[in-house]
Amino acid sequence: MKTPHDPRHQRRKRLLEELFKRDFAEQQISDDAKKIFSSHTILDQKIHEVAPEFPIEKINKIDLAILRLAVYELTIDTKEPPRVVVDEAIELAKEYGGDASPAFINGALGKLVKHD
């Protein structure tokens, strides 16, 4: 992330917010968010593989949304380099998550990148 105004970062923020909201209520979401959400079973399986000590239902909802977005970009929509995706996910975790979120996101995605 070069600046907070980078269009790719802004897009990820918007998608993150939509994914987070969708966990709580059926809402109108963009086509991009629908693609990610429709793959949540596959994404959750990948998340479970890299963070087996954290059951999906116990992961903080914002962290889960960040992970789903990043895992989607790393495994399905592979347009961006893995390093960019991981760095963006960590930045989103710093902005939206709790104190432990950046380290958790970094560790899980680091395992995924090394595994694939």
MOJOHU-V327428 format. One record per backbone hydrogen bond with DSSP energy under -1.0 kcal/mol. NH is the residue of the N-H (numbers start at 1). CO is the residue of the C=O. E is the energy in kcal/mol with one decimal. If there is no record, write none. Layout:
NH_CO_E + NH_CO_E
//
This chain:
6_3_-1.6 + 10_6_-2.5 + 11_7_-2.3 + 12_8_-2.1 + 13_9_-2.4 + 14_10_-2.2 + 15_11_-2.5 + 16_12_-2.8 + 17_13_-2.4 + 18_14_-2.0 + 19_15_-2.8 + 20_16_-2.6 + 21_17_-2.4 + 22_18_-2.2 + 24_21_-1.7 + 25_21_-1.6 + 34_30_-2.2 + 35_31_-2.2 + 36_32_-1.8 + 37_33_-3.1 + 38_34_-2.8 + 40_37_-1.7 + 43_39_-2.5 + 44_40_-2.9 + 45_41_-1.7 + 46_42_-2.0 + 47_43_-2.5 + 48_44_-2.6 + 49_45_-2.0 + 50_46_-1.7 + 51_47_-1.8 + 54_51_-1.9 + 58_55_-2.1 + 59_56_-1.0 + 64_60_-2.6 + 65_61_-2.1 + 66_62_-2.2 + 67_63_-2.7 + 68_64_-2.9 + 69_65_-2.3 + 70_66_-2.6 + 71_67_-3.3 + 72_68_-2.3 + 73_69_-2.1 + 74_70_-2.0 + 75_71_-2.2 + 76_72_-2.4 + 77_72_-2.4 + 79_77_-1.4 + 85_81_-1.9 + 86_82_-2.7 + 87_83_-2.6 + 88_84_-2.6 + 89_85_-2.4 + 90_86_-2.3 + 91_87_-2.2 + 92_88_-2.6 + 93_89_-2.2 + 94_90_-2.2 + 95_91_-2.0 + 96_92_-3.0 + 97_93_-1.6 + 104_100_-2.2 + 105_101_-3.0 + 106_102_-2.6 + 107_103_-2.6 + 108_104_-2.5 + 109_105_-2.6 + 110_106_-2.4 + 111_107_-1.9 + 112_108_-1.9 + 113_109_-2.8 + 114_110_-2.1 + 115_111_-2.4 + 116_112_-2.3
//
